[in-house]
Amino acid sequence: MAPPRRTAAPALSRGKYNYTEETLTGRLSCPHCDGKFKPQGFKKHEATCKKRADIEREQETFGLEYNKDQQQARRKARKLMTLPESIAGPSQPESANNSQFADDSNIPPAASSLADPMDVDLNNDEGYDGNENVDVSVFNQPGDVEPAASSQRPIEFKTEYHPSSGRELLHQAFDEFRANAHDTAEPLPVDEEPWHPFASRADFEFAEIALDAALNKSHIDGLLSLIARIAGGQVKITLKNDADFRQALRSASTQVTMFTKHDITVPYKRQERVYQVHALPIWEWVLDLLENPLLAPHFAWDAQRVFKHNGTGFERFYDEPWTADRWWDVQSNLPQDIRAVPLCLIVYADKTRLSSHGTVKGYPVVVRCANLPVHIRNGEGIGGGRVVGLLPIVAEDANEEGKTGFTNLKRVIWHESFAVFLELVAQYSKTGYAHKCFDQILRWLFPILLILSADYEEQCMMSLIRGHHSKCPCPVCIVPIDELHDLSKSFRLRSMQDAIAALDVYEKSKTRGEELMSYGIVAHSDPHDAISLDRLHALHLGIWKHLFNELKKILKYLGREAESSFEEGIANFPRWRKCSHFNTVIHMSFSDGNKMQDLSRQSLYSALTILKQSDSPEGHRLLCLISSYLQLDSYIGLDVHTTSTLDAIEAELLVFNDALKCAAESSIEDLRLDWDFPKVHLWKHVTRDIRMKGVVRNYTTRPNEKLHGPLKEAYKRQSNGKDVAQQILHVNQNRFAVGLLRGRVDAFDKQRNFEDEEIDDADTMYEDNPNPAAAQGHIQLGSPQQLKSIQDIENTCSPTDRAFQDFRRKFSTFLNASLPGYGYELRRWITLPANFQICEYRYLKVHYESTVDWKQVTDYLRCNPSFHGHPRYDCALIQLTPERSVFAKLILMFKCHLPDIGSFDFALVQPYTAGTGFSRRTDRDFKLTRVKAAPRANSIFVPLASFIRGAVLYPDPVHQGEFTVVDHIDSDMFLRMKTWAHHTIRQCI
């Protein structure tokens, strides 16, 4: 503020200044420098002198603090150099599938010696800048002292091969495990014209687009006519009309095995009924796979037992089918005098509605090869699932429906038709098929049916049991129908011989029964062993569907207010990538299994404050059941299982079993008290399935049901409603042929791009041109905004958000305290001017190593005031100190550049480190992890490099500022929370 104007004495001259004798000869003494100066300009000198003195005192203080920090950094560096490798964290893989910043111990802490926010008086916001006493040895700069690396990598994996393979026990370090042993220096030979028999690559790509878009004749003619008129671009299209297009497709389809039609004759009531089966023999499809040079290096033939070191010893784990026991047992029963290996098949079958009204149906059969890795086997490219035909559907007959004879007729037709698919498979399952593999070893392949992927109704059809209404409705064991709810009991397992003995078709002989059991013709195959838990139908569209219906009944009984509160809680659930967001659910029904899975993850948190023990005993018991269900669903869905996780599943099944027994009499109308139905019992066998056939994604129906879509689209847009099976399979044949060519074209492009990159690398080898993506490490910013001055941000945001109060001063203090720890030598105290500019970013990718399968995964975080019309500020798990990780909410992400120092990526976050008090009974009962946010004024700055992964925190509607960690959002968070909460509690104690 300007000093107040004083009334001047009468002027002695015409000048602006009063030149009196005193002003001309007098001297004033400066209190800062003891100098004497004339009155003219004395105030200006005094202000300048005071500022200079303040800066000198500030620099002296900083110098003392800087020397102290340097001494502490040197002491820490000496300590790090003596740390053993086991403390420093596991070795990091070099594979592209694993994150180089995966290990949490390698992620830079936000502040190594940051004053613990839990120790800060959170009720006193004045003067707290959130970054006091910061020791920020965070960034690894060239001048940092690195701990000494061990010259020998630790052995973390052990693989035991089947004895008949002749391979020795293998010990491997982290970066060696499952590295492609067939990688060679020389690339595989590629076809110079992989699009043949299309005349050009452009012709092939047009055919691919036309099939994907399901274009009809008029669309294709019009599009080709337009392209022909405007031709003259970089490529040339030689197709002129639909006839050329069809001819090219026919030529391409000749490269794959064609579908054929078979007649199945079955006697019924003294009449011969004829049904048509459109099939592609499975063995012909297998030969197509074996002869594909792009797939050859990826086949796994020998059974394996794999182990990972868990810190105390080697623990066995299961993932792919060849790591499980069934593969090992089959290979043990094959001839030992030759190199005999299993060729394992996964078969799926299920009816689907082709028309929107359901009047036209299809019954596709899909097959996959279990010898290929899961990312190929469950993918949509070459080596993925193949529709090998359509089973006949017996028309409904009101006069016959429900009769035993008519039910048996359907089963006879199913197995007689399925035998058509297994013609050569059955033969070679007994004799073997000689095949020289990619490693030039001649192996004898014995095909088996390892896995049957289907929902419960199809499992009953495949295993020839009567289903829901039979006395023993489980397709795996002989459990009485009134014991289905009791998961603590075990019963004798079924076998194929039991099914054959029980089969009585039209009072024929047992021999006839054996002929109808189609699996009996394939050696080493048993449908009861092959039937596996389908997580989609048994859990998300099975048990959870029943639990959610009971939840809606209880909410309805409690009244409109309870229903409204529940839907409000669902609507307030934080948004997350690949997680459906719901606004209303009470009066809606969902048939999409993915949406039902997302709804199950959100319902527990939304109902916690509504269904209390005192208000609704039935509701509280149901929440206990839902909590146990979520625990089991998360465990079962893991992509890698160990003996520890399998033990945890079996223990949790008993918890679920006890929760089921708590059902008692209730005044709520139609509330389910009887849980004796098959889907409650089916997951009793899930640990056996995992030990025998690997993790559940090996036999899920999700990727198979995804193949229903192209069949429905083909019926809707590319058929005339007549001879439906032949028309839609013809379209499917064209799609498969084009997909095969697409794989070759992609390989061609990859090889050419690789050669171009080698040339570019040679040209730029000696150029100083670092890869900007690699320089960003495990985080990557996106959605940059316009540059803003730091003072403008503070002035704009601080009036409405206390997190931005003293933004400039807090950030300046943080920089001066942090940069020495980053390896930067500061020669002076950094003072940020008011016009210092920063660049805000609203999008962040965080790459990290999954704790489940040790592969790299990515979280996508938003810090946006209006993302699709809604404010979105995501949460994250960050490394606050080397010993402590905490949750925090994003407030601002930005990049700044300090002259003569460098550019840095920082975030302003609100830490969730306030104390929540004693653990609540609700949290213990439902296995919840609760955190509490520090006041917004206590926001802190952290480097983005300290981010571990993203997180979803559900706000507690009753307790202000408290949040529940949604640990079921994905498998990695689920496993992290099993150890994080206990570690945090021990630190607080």
PyMOL commands that set and color helices and strands:
alter all, ss='L'
color gray80, all
select helices_A, chain A and resi 21-25+42-80+85-88+104-106+117-119+163-165+174-176+201-212+217-229+242-253+282-290+296-298+321-323+325-333+374-377+404-421+423-431+456-463+481-483+496-502+510-516+518-521+527-530+535-558+560-571+593-607+617-636+643-661+678-693+696-698+702-705+708-718+724-763+772-775+790-797+802-804+807-822+921-925+936-938+944-946+967-969+971-988
alter helices_A, ss='H'
color red, helices_A
select strands_A, chain A and resi 28-29+36-37+155-161+170-173+260-268+271-279+304-309+314-318+340-349+352-353+361-362+364-369+386-390+433-436+442-453+641-642+779-789+837-849+856-867+870-873+875-881+884-898+902-911+930-932+940-943+947-951+953-955+962-965
alter strands_A, ss='S'
color yellow, strands_A
deselect
rebuild
show_as cartoon
